Amino acid sequence: MVPLRMSEATILFSSHDQIQTLFGAQDRHLRQVRDAVGIDVVVRGDELRLHGSDDQIERGLEVFSEMRSIVEKTGSLRDSEVADILHQNGMVGTEPQPSASIDLFEKARKVHPRSRGQESYVQAMRENSVVLCTGPAGCGKTYLAVAMAANALRQEQVRKIILVRPAVEAGEKLGFLPGDMLAKVNPFLRPLLDALGDLLTFDQVKRYIENDVIEIVPLAFMRGRTLNNTFIILDEGQNTTTTQMKMFLTRMGNDSQIVVTGDTSQIDLPNHVQCGLTDAVDRLQGIPGIAVVNMSGEDIVRHQLVGKIVQAYDQNSSTKKSKKK
């Protein structure tokens, strides 16, 4: 860092790629710092030139230096890290608060969390590399995860989305299914396609799938893979075994994010088989970078009767348990 004049300073970088990472997708980190500090920033090759008052220059140098340090160490920079740096440098009042909504960058369309549990879930996905989310049917676990994946793809935070589901029959035997492999597993993966279809246009989804930008695969096909720069969602995680869950979570490569969703009240595994999702929640809770979110009936946003149906089944289950005791 070489101060040039009272109203100008220069910060040198080892490459222009570092500057792009520091600025963030669509320059959102730059705008956040510029608004908080009140400084003008100009890029010249591998250097930033800061323009402003002496006080603005001093604060700008501190903030950008800390941001550059994170980029040099990790190769990435998160929104929460930028917010922390601004907070530590006494710029809380001018720090823009991150919106709870998820921008799909499609005709100004956004997905808005509709409950406190959903807000906590979205925030957890923004701040952690691995998120395990449990909750009853209808509380938006899969939908919000797919929305966050689409947001990350549009902002070039990831290069690919992989949607995964265990091929487990829900208490009934389907027997022989006709067609090729894709046709056989399609019934199990259909809910993920439905969520995609609600968020993006049919042509976009089709184009992404054809170009292998979005991949929808059964859990069994994940073994042996290493996934970099990928947003990976495992739906129906309650129907995985502990071995399958370990296999899935260890597919995570550099600059990737994993979200696992599931409803532990609807486990379709044999009675003697340990649920991989509940086991993972117990094992991984409290590890930095991993968040566990437990949603409840208050977060159900489907038809208003869904919440009452879930409540009725939960009450019935509790009554049966108390009678057995």
C-alpha positions as CSV (number, residue, x, y, z in Angstrom):
1,M,0.0,0.0,0.0
2,V,1.6,3.2,-1.2
3,P,-0.1,6.5,-0.2
4,L,0.1,8.9,-3.2
5,R,-1.5,12.1,-1.9
6,M,-3.7,13.2,0.9
7,S,-6.7,12.4,-1.3
8,E,-5.5,9.3,-3.1
9,A,-3.9,5.9,-2.2
10,T,-3.1,2.7,-4.1
11,I,-3.4,-0.9,-3.0
12,L,-1.5,-3.5,-5.1
13,F,-2.7,-7.0,-5.9
14,S,-0.8,-10.0,-7.2
15,S,-3.4,-10.5,-10.0
16,H,-6.5,-9.0,-11.5
17,D,-8.4,-12.2,-10.5
18,Q,-7.9,-11.3,-6.8
19,I,-9.5,-8.0,-7.4
20,Q,-12.5,-9.6,-9.1
21,T,-12.9,-12.0,-6.1
22,L,-12.6,-9.1,-3.7
23,F,-15.3,-7.2,-5.6
24,G,-17.7,-10.1,-5.5
25,A,-20.3,-11.1,-8.1
26,Q,-21.7,-8.1,-9.8
27,D,-19.4,-5.9,-7.6
28,R,-21.6,-6.3,-4.6
29,H,-18.7,-6.3,-2.1
30,L,-17.3,-3.2,-3.7
31,R,-20.7,-1.4,-3.5
32,Q,-21.1,-2.5,0.1
33,V,-17.7,-1.0,1.1
34,R,-18.1,2.1,-1.1
35,D,-21.5,2.9,0.5
36,A,-20.1,2.3,4.0
37,V,-16.9,4.2,3.7
38,G,-18.0,6.9,1.2
39,I,-14.9,6.3,-1.0
40,D,-14.4,6.2,-4.8
41,V,-12.5,3.2,-6.2
42,V,-10.8,2.9,-9.6
43,V,-9.2,-0.2,-11.0
44,R,-5.9,0.1,-12.9
45,G,-4.5,-3.3,-13.9
46,D,-3.5,-5.1,-10.7
47,E,-4.1,-2.1,-8.4
48,L,-6.9,-0.2,-6.7
49,R,-6.8,3.5,-6.5
50,L,-8.8,5.0,-3.7
51,H,-10.1,8.6,-3.8
52,G,-11.6,10.5,-1.0
53,S,-10.9,12.6,2.2
54,D,-8.0,11.7,4.4
55,D,-10.4,9.9,6.9
56,Q,-12.1,8.0,4.0
57,I,-8.7,6.9,2.6
58,E,-7.5,5.7,6.0
59,R,-10.7,3.6,6.6
60,G,-10.7,2.4,3.0
61,L,-7.1,1.1,3.3
62,E,-7.9,-0.8,6.5
63,V,-11.1,-2.4,5.0
64,F,-9.6,-3.4,1.7
65,S,-6.4,-4.7,3.2
66,E,-8.4,-7.0,5.5
67,M,-10.5,-8.1,2.6
68,R,-7.4,-8.8,0.5
69,S,-5.9,-10.8,3.3
70,I,-8.9,-13.1,3.3
71,V,-8.8,-13.5,-0.5
72,E,-5.1,-14.4,-0.4
73,K,-5.6,-17.0,2.3
74,T,-8.9,-18.6,1.2
75,G,-9.3,-17.6,-2.5
76,S,-12.9,-16.4,-1.7
77,L,-14.8,-13.8,0.2
78,R,-18.2,-14.1,1.7
79,D,-20.8,-11.4,2.3
80,S,-20.7,-12.1,6.1
81,E,-16.9,-11.6,6.1
82,V,-17.3,-8.2,4.5
83,A,-20.0,-7.3,7.0
84,D,-17.7,-8.4,9.9
85,I,-14.8,-6.3,8.6
86,L,-17.1,-3.2,8.4
87,H,-18.4,-3.8,11.8
88,Q,-15.0,-4.2,13.3
89,N,-13.9,-0.9,11.8
90,G,-16.8,0.9,13.3
91,M,-19.0,1.2,10.2
92,V,-22.1,-0.5,11.6
93,G,-24.4,2.5,11.0
94,T,-23.7,2.7,7.3
95,E,-23.4,-1.0,6.7
96,P,-26.2,-2.2,4.4
97,Q,-28.1,-5.1,5.9
98,P,-28.4,-8.2,3.8
99,S,-31.9,-8.8,2.5
100,A,-33.6,-12.0,3.5
101,S,-35.0,-12.4,0.0
102,I,-33.3,-14.5,-2.7
103,D,-32.8,-12.8,-6.0
104,L,-33.2,-15.1,-9.0
105,F,-32.0,-12.4,-11.4
106,E,-34.9,-13.2,-13.7
107,K,-37.3,-10.3,-14.5
108,A,-36.6,-8.9,-11.0
109,R,-38.1,-12.0,-9.4
110,K,-37.2,-12.8,-5.8
111,V,-38.1,-15.5,-3.4
112,H,-39.1,-14.2,0.1
113,P,-38.9,-16.3,3.3
114,R,-42.3,-16.4,4.9
115,S,-41.5,-17.4,8.4
116,R,-38.8,-16.9,11.0
117,G,-37.7,-20.5,10.5
118,Q,-37.3,-19.9,6.8
119,E,-35.3,-16.7,7.4
120,S,-32.9,-18.6,9.7
121,Y,-32.6,-21.3,7.1
122,V,-31.7,-18.8,4.3
123,Q,-29.3,-17.0,6.6
124,A,-27.6,-20.3,7.5
125,M,-27.2,-21.2,3.8
126,R,-25.6,-17.8,3.2
127,E,-23.1,-18.1,6.0
128,N,-22.1,-21.8,6.0
129,S,-20.7,-24.3,3.6
130,V,-22.8,-27.2,4.9
131,V,-26.4,-26.9,6.1
132,L,-28.5,-29.7,7.5
133,C,-32.2,-28.8,7.6
134,T,-35.0,-30.8,9.1
135,G,-38.7,-30.0,9.3
136,P,-42.2,-31.2,8.4
137,A,-43.7,-31.3,4.9
138,G,-44.5,-28.0,3.4
139,C,-42.0,-25.7,5.2
140,G,-40.0,-24.9,2.1
141,K,-36.8,-26.9,2.8
142,T,-36.3,-28.0,-0.8
143,Y,-37.7,-24.9,-2.5
144,L,-35.5,-22.5,-0.7
145,A,-32.4,-24.6,-1.2
146,V,-33.1,-24.7,-5.0
147,A,-33.7,-21.0,-5.0
148,M,-30.3,-20.4,-3.2
149,A,-28.6,-22.7,-5.7
150,A,-30.1,-20.7,-8.6
151,N,-29.0,-17.5,-7.0
152,A,-25.4,-18.8,-6.6
153,L,-25.3,-20.0,-10.2
154,R,-26.6,-16.7,-11.6
155,Q,-24.0,-14.8,-9.5
156,E,-21.2,-17.1,-10.7
157,Q,-20.5,-18.2,-7.2
158,V,-20.7,-21.8,-8.5
159,R,-20.5,-23.3,-12.0
160,K,-22.9,-26.1,-11.5
161,I,-25.9,-27.3,-9.5
162,I,-26.4,-31.0,-8.5
163,L,-29.7,-32.2,-7.1
164,V,-29.6,-35.6,-5.4
165,R,-32.2,-37.9,-4.0
166,P,-32.1,-41.4,-2.6
167,A,-34.2,-43.8,-4.6
168,V,-36.3,-45.2,-1.8
169,E,-39.9,-46.3,-2.2
170,A,-42.3,-44.6,0.3
171,G,-43.7,-47.7,1.9
172,E,-44.9,-49.4,-1.3
173,K,-43.2,-51.6,-3.9
174,L,-43.2,-50.1,-7.4
175,G,-41.9,-53.3,-9.0
176,F,-40.3,-53.2,-12.5
177,L,-40.2,-49.7,-14.0
178,P,-39.9,-49.6,-17.8
179,G,-37.5,-47.4,-19.8
180,D,-33.9,-46.5,-19.6
181,M,-32.1,-45.5,-16.3
182,L,-33.2,-41.9,-16.5
183,A,-36.8,-43.0,-16.9
184,K,-36.5,-45.4,-14.0
185,V,-35.2,-42.8,-11.5
186,N,-37.4,-39.9,-12.8
187,P,-40.3,-40.6,-10.3
188,F,-37.9,-40.2,-7.4
189,L,-36.3,-37.0,-8.7
190,R,-39.5,-35.4,-9.9
191,P,-39.9,-33.1,-6.8
192,L,-36.6,-31.4,-7.5
193,L,-37.6,-30.8,-11.1
194,D,-40.9,-29.3,-9.9
195,A,-39.0,-26.9,-7.6
196,L,-36.7,-25.9,-10.5
197,G,-39.8,-25.4,-12.8
198,D,-41.3,-23.0,-10.3
199,L,-38.2,-20.9,-10.1
200,L,-36.9,-20.9,-13.7
201,T,-38.5,-21.1,-17.1
202,F,-38.9,-24.4,-18.8
203,D,-36.4,-23.4,-21.6
204,Q,-33.8,-22.4,-19.0
205,V,-34.1,-25.6,-17.1
206,K,-33.9,-27.6,-20.3
207,R,-30.9,-25.7,-21.5
208,Y,-29.1,-26.0,-18.1
209,I,-29.7,-29.8,-18.0
210,E,-28.6,-30.3,-21.6
211,N,-25.4,-28.3,-21.0
212,D,-24.7,-30.2,-17.7
213,V,-25.0,-27.0,-15.7
214,I,-27.8,-28.7,-13.7
215,E,-27.4,-32.4,-13.0
216,I,-30.1,-34.5,-11.3
217,V,-28.9,-37.8,-10.0
218,P,-29.8,-40.6,-7.6
219,L,-27.7,-40.8,-4.5
220,A,-26.1,-44.1,-5.5
221,F,-24.5,-42.4,-8.5
222,M,-22.5,-40.0,-6.3
223,R,-19.9,-42.4,-5.1
224,G,-16.3,-41.7,-6.1
225,R,-17.0,-38.1,-7.3
226,T,-15.3,-34.9,-6.2
227,L,-17.4,-31.8,-6.8
228,N,-15.7,-28.4,-7.1
229,N,-17.5,-25.0,-7.6
230,T,-20.8,-26.8,-7.1
231,F,-24.0,-26.2,-5.2
232,I,-25.1,-29.7,-4.1
233,I,-28.6,-30.4,-2.6
234,L,-29.6,-33.7,-1.1
235,D,-33.4,-34.0,-0.8
236,E,-35.2,-36.5,1.4
237,G,-32.1,-37.0,3.5
238,Q,-34.0,-38.9,6.1
239,N,-34.0,-41.9,3.8
240,T,-30.2,-42.2,3.7
241,T,-28.2,-44.6,5.8
242,T,-25.2,-43.4,7.9
243,T,-22.9,-44.9,5.3
244,Q,-24.7,-43.1,2.4
245,M,-24.7,-39.8,4.3
246,K,-21.0,-40.0,5.0
247,M,-20.3,-40.8,1.3
248,F,-22.4,-37.9,0.1
249,L,-21.0,-35.3,2.5
250,T,-17.4,-36.3,1.5
251,R,-18.1,-35.5,-2.2
252,M,-17.6,-31.8,-1.4
253,G,-14.7,-30.1,-3.2
254,N,-13.3,-26.6,-3.2
255,D,-15.7,-23.6,-3.4
256,S,-18.7,-25.9,-3.1
257,Q,-21.7,-25.8,-0.8
258,I,-23.9,-28.6,0.4
259,V,-27.5,-28.5,1.7
260,V,-29.3,-31.6,3.1
261,T,-33.0,-31.5,3.7
262,G,-35.3,-34.0,5.2
263,D,-38.4,-34.7,7.3
264,T,-37.4,-37.1,10.1
265,S,-41.1,-37.9,10.8
266,Q,-41.3,-39.6,7.4
267,I,-38.5,-42.1,7.4
268,D,-39.0,-45.0,4.9
269,L,-35.9,-47.0,5.9
270,P,-36.3,-50.5,7.5
271,N,-36.8,-50.2,11.3
272,H,-33.3,-51.7,12.1
273,V,-31.5,-49.2,9.8
274,Q,-30.0,-46.0,11.4
275,C,-31.2,-42.8,9.7
276,G,-28.2,-40.9,8.1
277,L,-29.7,-37.5,8.6
278,T,-30.4,-37.7,12.3
279,D,-27.0,-39.3,12.8
280,A,-25.3,-36.5,10.9
281,V,-27.1,-33.8,12.9
282,D,-25.9,-35.4,16.1
283,R,-22.3,-35.9,14.9
284,L,-21.8,-32.6,13.1
285,Q,-23.6,-30.0,15.2
286,G,-21.3,-27.4,16.5
287,I,-18.6,-27.7,13.8
288,P,-17.6,-24.3,12.4
289,G,-18.9,-24.0,8.8
290,I,-21.7,-26.5,9.4
291,A,-25.2,-25.3,10.4
292,V,-28.2,-27.3,11.6
293,V,-31.6,-25.8,11.1
294,N,-34.7,-27.4,12.7
295,M,-38.0,-26.0,11.3
296,S,-41.4,-26.7,12.8
297,G,-45.1,-26.7,12.0
298,E,-45.1,-22.9,12.3
299,D,-43.0,-22.7,9.2
300,I,-45.4,-24.7,6.9
301,V,-46.3,-22.5,3.9
302,R,-48.3,-24.9,1.7
303,H,-52.1,-25.1,1.8
304,Q,-53.3,-24.0,5.3
305,L,-54.7,-27.5,5.8
306,V,-51.2,-29.1,5.5
307,G,-50.2,-27.6,8.9
308,K,-53.3,-29.0,10.5
309,I,-52.7,-32.4,9.0
310,V,-49.2,-32.5,10.3
311,Q,-50.3,-31.4,13.7
312,A,-53.0,-34.1,13.8
313,Y,-50.5,-36.8,12.9
314,D,-48.0,-35.6,15.5
315,Q,-50.6,-35.6,18.2
316,N,-51.7,-39.1,17.3
317,S,-48.1,-40.3,17.4
318,S,-47.6,-38.7,20.8
319,T,-50.7,-40.3,22.2
320,K,-49.7,-43.7,21.0
321,K,-46.2,-43.3,22.6
322,S,-47.7,-42.3,25.9
323,K,-50.1,-45.3,25.9
324,K,-47.2,-47.7,25.3
325,K,-45.4,-46.2,28.3
